[in-house]
Amino acid sequence: MKSIFALPLMLLASSSFAACNLEVEANDAMRFNLPEMAVDASCKEVTVKLKHVGKLPAASMGHNWVLAKTTDVAPLATAGMSAGAANSYLPAGDARVLAATKVIGGGEETEVKFDLSKLEKGGDYSFFCSFPGHWAIMKGKFVIK
């Protein structure tokens, strides 16, 4: 007997499936739980929710979610160190920041909404944490399918 749920479940399991609302977790071991996040090119607006599943406070192990062109990640992270905690370790008004959440501590959640039409399908984008010293390992690919 075939299940009427088989097709919807296959679509959800498909690697080509991409949502407009995404969720990612960060922890006290300086890791995101996803190496890649994908959205469908048909999305007008994208919402990314960041959950800090660790226990440490923002002052010692804070995390944020920042989207930028891959080539801009290292320069933004370097510039962010001097921007300070009050600016979530990002230079204020920097056009290289395509989207970003504030820095949060353990047990907290935040989200960012952004207009996907400003990004190019197939563009080379990455997400990362701009907290000093985190960006080198806390990063992943952001794909528009």
N, C-alpha and C positions, 0 to 999 in steps of 0.2 A: 504494500500500500504506500502510495506516495503522499508525502506531507504537503499541505497547501502552504506551509511555511518554508519549504525548501528554497524557492527562488529568492524571497526576501533575505533569508539567511546567507545564501550564496553571494548576493549583492553586497551585504555588509562585510563579508569575509574577503571580498575581492580587494586586491591591492590597488585597483584603479578607483576605488571609492574614496571620495574626499568630502569632508563636511565644511560648512562655513563657521561652525562653532567648535573650537578646539580646546582641549584641556591638557596641561602638562604639569608634572610634579617636579619639585626640586627638593633635595634632602641635605642633611648635615654632612654628607660625604662629598659635597660639591658635585652633584650629578643631577642631570635632567633624566627623567625616565624614558624619554624618546630621543633617538638619534636623528629622526626626521619627522617633520610635520608637513602635511599636504592639504591643500585646499583646491576646490574645483574653480576653474577660471570663470564659471558662471556666477560665482558669489559676488555680490555687490559690496557687502560689508562682511568683515571677518571679526569674530570675537575670539580672543585667546584668554583663557582663564589659567592663572598660575596658582598652584597650591604648594605651599612650603610644608612638606610633611615631616620636617625635622622638629627639633625641640629648642634649638639655640636661638637667641634673639637676633634681631636685624643688625645690631651694632657689631656682633662678632661673626655671624654667619648669615648675613642677609643675602637675598636673591631677588633678581628682577628678570624680566624677559624683554629682550631688545631685538628688534628686527632691523637688519641693514644689508646692503650689498656685501657679499662675502669679502671683497677687497677692502671694505671700510671697517671691518670688525676690529682688527688690531689697532689702527689709528684712533678709532672711537674709544676703545678700551683704555688706551694710553692717555688720551685727552680727558677721559672720565675720571681718572684718579685725582686730578687737580680740581675737578668740578665739585667734589665732595659729596658727603652723604645727603645734605639738604637738597641736592639736585639729582639724587639717585645715581650718582657717579656717571652722569652724562652731561656733556657741554650744553648749556641752555640754548635752545633755538637752533641747534645744529641740524641742517637739512639732511645729513647722512643718516640720522635716526628716522627710520620709516615708521616705526611704532615702538612703544615701550610702556611697561608698567612701572610703578614705583617699586622701591626695594621693600621687601617684607621679611619678617622673621618667622620662626617655627610656629606652626599651627595657624598661620594666616593665609588669606587668599586675596587675590586682586585680579583685575582683568583690564584688557585694553581692546577697544574697537577701532578698526581702521578701514579705510576705503581701498578695496583691492584694485580698483581701476587705475590707481596710480602706479601699480607694479606691472611688469611685463611677464606674460606667460613664457615659461622657459628661462626666465632670468636667473642669475646666480645669487641667491639670497641665503643668509644664515641667521639663526637666532642665537643669542648668547646672554650670559649674565655679566653685567658690567661692574659688579662688586670687585674691588681691587684684588687681583690675583686669580680670579675665578674664570675669566673668559678663555684662558688657554685650554681648559678641559671641559668647561661648561658651555658647550655649543652644539649646534646641529644644523641640518639643512632645512630650508623652508622652500617647499616646492609648490608651484601653481600648475595644476594639471588641466 
